């Protein structure tokens, strides 16, 4: 099976978010899987095909770019830090997979729960890490329906965002879906490890190394293996959170020294 990692990001934000470091992290754990960057050039190429794209749907449009070349397309947001092997994503037999938006204690960061419609709060998905098996008919169908849902929302004037649109399709019973860090999984793939009280990311100060891997006690007191840290603020957080630093610099100062050294090592190999 041909697998790729994919990140869409404008060229102006590649350095401040440390995309080179993200690529190195992915190579550390999965050296045989390419990390494809969908940047300004690729966006410009798709503007004729999707003239409405800058109003929404960059996630599915950037995935469509690679459907003929890969079997499994794994999207990783640019403000993500990979700290463990993504085995649950790569080895999974599913149509579509993603991660939870709310943490184990019942909130989104330091704030209240986020969900839409009748989706249970502990299932609501964040598209900062998504995986779609486009070699499977239903995986390809999911991507196409997600894109069309975004299109209809934009041109119809009732658009909210790509994340909500993903959730509206994800739980359709015709799809074999997988929540990578579901309750009881013992792993955290993103925002389930973000549950600070002063800032969203205070909880990262509690990350610790054990047997050469990163762990955390979740709000229920359970030990969870951490695979992914997701800033979930993107470039917009730089002025308000980073204190003028680039994201990788900020993160290095934010976590405890042993975790900081671990992240630096896998980011600069």
C-alpha positions, 0 to 999 in steps of 0.5 A, spaced: 500 500 500 502 506 498 502 511 503 503 519 504 503 524 509 500 531 507 500 538 509 497 544 506 500 550 508 501 557 505 508 559 503 508 565 508 507 560 514 512 554 513 518 557 517 514 560 523 510 553 524 517 549 523 514 545 517 521 542 516 521 540 523 515 536 522 517 533 516 523 530 520 519 528 526 515 524 520 521 521 517 524 519 524 518 514 525 516 513 518 522 514 514 519 510 508 513 515 507 513 521 504 511 528 507 508 532 501 507 539 502 501 542 498 503 550 498 502 556 494 504 553 488 499 547 488 493 552 491 494 556 485 494 550 480 487 548 483 484 555 483 481 554 476 478 547 478 475 549 484 474 557 484 471 557 490 476 554 494 479 559 498 473 560 502 473 553 504 475 546 503 482 546 503 483 539 507 479 535 501 481 539 495 489 538 497 487 530 498 484 530 491 491 532 489 494 525 490 488 520 490 491 517 483 498 516 486 497 514 493 492 508 497 492 512 503 492 519 504 494 522 511 493 529 513 497 532 518 496 540 520 502 544 520 502 546 527 502 539 529 508 535 533 509 528 532 512 525 538 511 517 537 509 512 531 503 513 528 501 505 527 494 506 529 493 510 522 498 506 518 496 499 519 488 500 520 483 497 516 478 503 515 475 507 510 476 514 514 480 515 520 481 521 525 482 524 532 477 526 537 476 534 538 474 534 546 479 531 551 477 525 556 475 530 562 469 533 558 472 539 554 476 542 549 482 545 551 480 550 557 474 551 554 467 547 554 465 542 549 465 542 542 460 538 538 454 539 532 448 536 531 447 530 535 454 527 535 456 525 542 461 530 545 466 524 546 466 522 539 466 529 535 472 529 530 478 534 529 480 534 522 488 536 524 489 529 523 485 525 518 486 519 514 482 516 508 483 510 504 482 512 497 484 505 494 477 503 497 471 505 494 468 508 500 474 511 502 474 515 495 466 516 496 467 519 503 472 524 500 468 526 494 462 527 499 466 531 504 468 536 498 461 536 495 458 538 502 463 543 503 462 546 496 454 546 497 455 550 503 460 555 500 456 557 494 449 556 498 451 561 503 450 556 509 457 555 510 460 553 517 467 550 516 470 543 513 471 540 520 463 540 521 462 538 514 467 532 516 463 530 522 457 530 518 459 525 513 464 521 518 459 517 522 455 515 516 453 508 517 456 506 510 463 508 512 468 504 516 470 509 520 475 509 526 477 514 531 484 513 533 484 515 540 477 513 542 476 512 549 479 506 552 484 506 546 490 508 551 493 513 546 492 520 545 493 523 537 492 530 538 487 534 542 485 529 547 492 531 551 490 539 551 486 540 557 490 546 561 486 551 566 490 557 565 491 556 557 489 550 553 496 547 553 498 547 560 497 540 560 503 539 556 507 541 562 505 534 565 508 530 559 513 525 561 518 520 558 517 513 560 521 507 556 523 512 551 516 514 549 512 520 551 506 519 556 501 523 560 496 522 565 489 525 562 484 528 567 481 522 569 488 520 572 489 514 567 496 514 563 496 515 556 501 514 551 502 521 547 503 520 539 501 527 537 501 534 540 496 539 536 497 546 537 490 548 534 492 555 533 496 555 527 499 561 525 494 565 528 496 563 535 503 567 534 501 574 536 497 571 542 501 565 545 508 564 542 510 571 545 513 572 538 517 566 537 516 561 532 512 555 534 517 550 535 521 555 539 515 556 544 514 549 544 521 547 547 520 552 552 513 550 554 514 543 556 519 540 561 527 539 559 527 532 558 521 532 553 524 538 550 530 534 548 526 528 546 522 533 541 529 537 539 532 530 537 527 527 533 526 534 529 533 535 527 535 529 525 
